[in-house]
Amino acid sequence: DLYEQGKIKAIGVCNFTVTHLENLLSFARIKPVVNQVEFHPRLQQVELRSFCDKHQIQLEAWAPLMQGGLLEDETILKIATKYGKSNSQVILRWDIQNGVITIPKSVRRERMMQNADIFDFTLTDEEMAIINAMNLEQRVGPNPDEYDFEL
């Protein structure tokens, strides 16, 4: 109703899987514009990304750095060294090149600045493939299909 009244410009969802989205799209009057999900090199959500692309729903990453779990990864470090960048910058660049909006969390100003400094290099197709090969469907957050909503 708020969307149709012009009071909001977009509707988004969070942690929706393909099943959740299919259910929502079966009755919703307004399709969500964005789906914010856990997304990083170890959890690439390939099926969900494909579904969202097909339905023009923008994927947005939370925990793009796997809550710090990839900051010392040797595979990413090799690529980062080539560009004089940090592991986090390479991962965030990988997100952008995959068409995924990314929201890295930091409270430190220098890291915020570093996280924004990812537009002066481009990962090669080979480097993208190397990072893509890191997918293990490994979560750091809860699985939305297994989450217990009862209190």
Disulfide bonds with the S-S distance in Angstrom:
none
